[in-house]
Amino acid sequence: MDGAPISSIRIAANKAWTAARERKTTKEIGEKVRHPEKGHDIAYYGDPRFVGWGGGIPIWKDGMVAGAIGVSGLSSREDVELATLAVEQVLAQKVS
């Protein structure tokens, strides 16, 4: 995306990696690790590529995760909105 920081490239790839590996959105993962009582360090997942910022969404095909979308460069909320739009419009899947 024009004007996005170069670091967003790696972060977007890490968001996609995280969402695909855990089969859930990075927003959901981030909320879990920040929970005041049930949270845990993101290092719990054992991979330095794991991120808990919104913008990573798994792609499902025939009941299995076939990949993921990762968006970075804006606010977490905007990254989630763009990733959701990509999955819903391009891949014709509803994101819950």
Rosetta blueprint (number, residue, H / E / L):
1 M L
2 D L
3 G L
4 A L
5 P L
6 I L
7 S H
8 S H
9 I H
10 R H
11 I H
12 A H
13 A H
14 N H
15 K H
16 A H
17 W H
18 T H
19 A H
20 A H
21 R H
22 E H
23 R L
24 K L
25 T L
26 T H
27 K H
28 E H
29 I H
30 G H
31 E H
32 K H
33 V H
34 R H
35 H L
36 P L
37 E L
38 K L
39 G L
40 H L
41 D L
42 I H
43 A H
44 Y H
45 Y H
46 G L
47 D L
48 P L
49 R L
50 F L
51 V L
52 G L
53 W L
54 G L
55 G L
56 G E
57 I E
58 P E
59 I E
60 W E
61 K E
62 D L
63 G L
64 M E
65 V E
66 A E
67 G E
68 A E
69 I E
70 G E
71 V L
72 S L
73 G L
74 L L
75 S L
76 S H
77 R H
78 E H
79 D H
80 V H
81 E H
82 L H
83 A H
84 T H
85 L H
86 A H
87 V H
88 E H
89 Q H
90 V H
91 L L
92 A L
93 Q L
94 K L
95 V L
96 S L
